[in-house]
Amino acid sequence: MTETEQAVLDTLVELEAAVAQVNVDPKPDLINIFGRLDDLTVALPKDASPDLLHYLHKKSYQKARLFLQGQDPEQGECPH
């Protein structure tokens, strides 16, 4: 995993945690996290996985996280 891919994964995990706290005050800064994900997507190398780029461009952040964690994004988190 490249440094940029690791940064994407870290930011996706941060996003998931922030979304879980969306009903708590103070509200998490989701706009900032989305902006960082956009910047990191642009920073990925040209030879980055087409699947990863597809997930990030389509804002399929859970699928991108699963992909980076070595899981099958099309299966989701349910193993059945």
N, C-alpha and C positions, 0 to 999 in steps of 0.2 A: 504494500500500500504506500502510495506516495505521501509526501508531507501535506500536499493540498487535499488529497482524498481523506487523510486523517482529520484535517481541519473541517472538512465537510461533515464527516461523521460526528465529530465532537459538537458541531453546531446543530446538527439534526437531533442529537440527544438532548442538547440544551433546549431546542425548540419544543421537543416533546414534554420536557419537564415544565417549561414555561406555560404551555397550553394547559397542563394539569393544574396550574395555579391561576388560571384566568379569572376565576371568581373570588380571588383573594385580594385584599388591598395591602400594599399598592399593586396595581396591575402590572404584569410583566410587559416589557417593551418588545412586543412581537415585531413591530415594524423594523426595529434595528436588526433583529435576528434574520428576518426575511431579506433585508438589504445585504447582510453579510453572506447569506447563502447565494444571492444573485452574484455578488462579487467573486465568491469562491468558484461558482460555476464557470464564470468567464475565465478564471485563472487556471482551470484544469488544462492539462496539456492536450494538444491536438490528437494524440494517440490514446486518450482516455477511453474507457469502455463506452461503446455506443449506447449500451443499455443504461449505464449510469447517467450519461448525458441526456438521454430520452426522459428518464424519471425526473431529473432536476429541471429540465426545460418545461415539462408538463406539470411541475410542482407536485409530483407524486413523492412527497418527502418520506413517507413511511416505506415505500418500495425502495427508494434510494438508500435509506438506512439499512433495510434488510439486505440489500445487495452488498453494501460495504461490510456488513457483518458476516458475509458468506452464506446467507440463507437464500432460499428461493423466494423472491419477491412476488411471484405469481401465485405461490401457495399461500402467502400470508403467514400469520403467526400460528395458525391452527395446524397442527401436524396431521390432521385427519382429512 
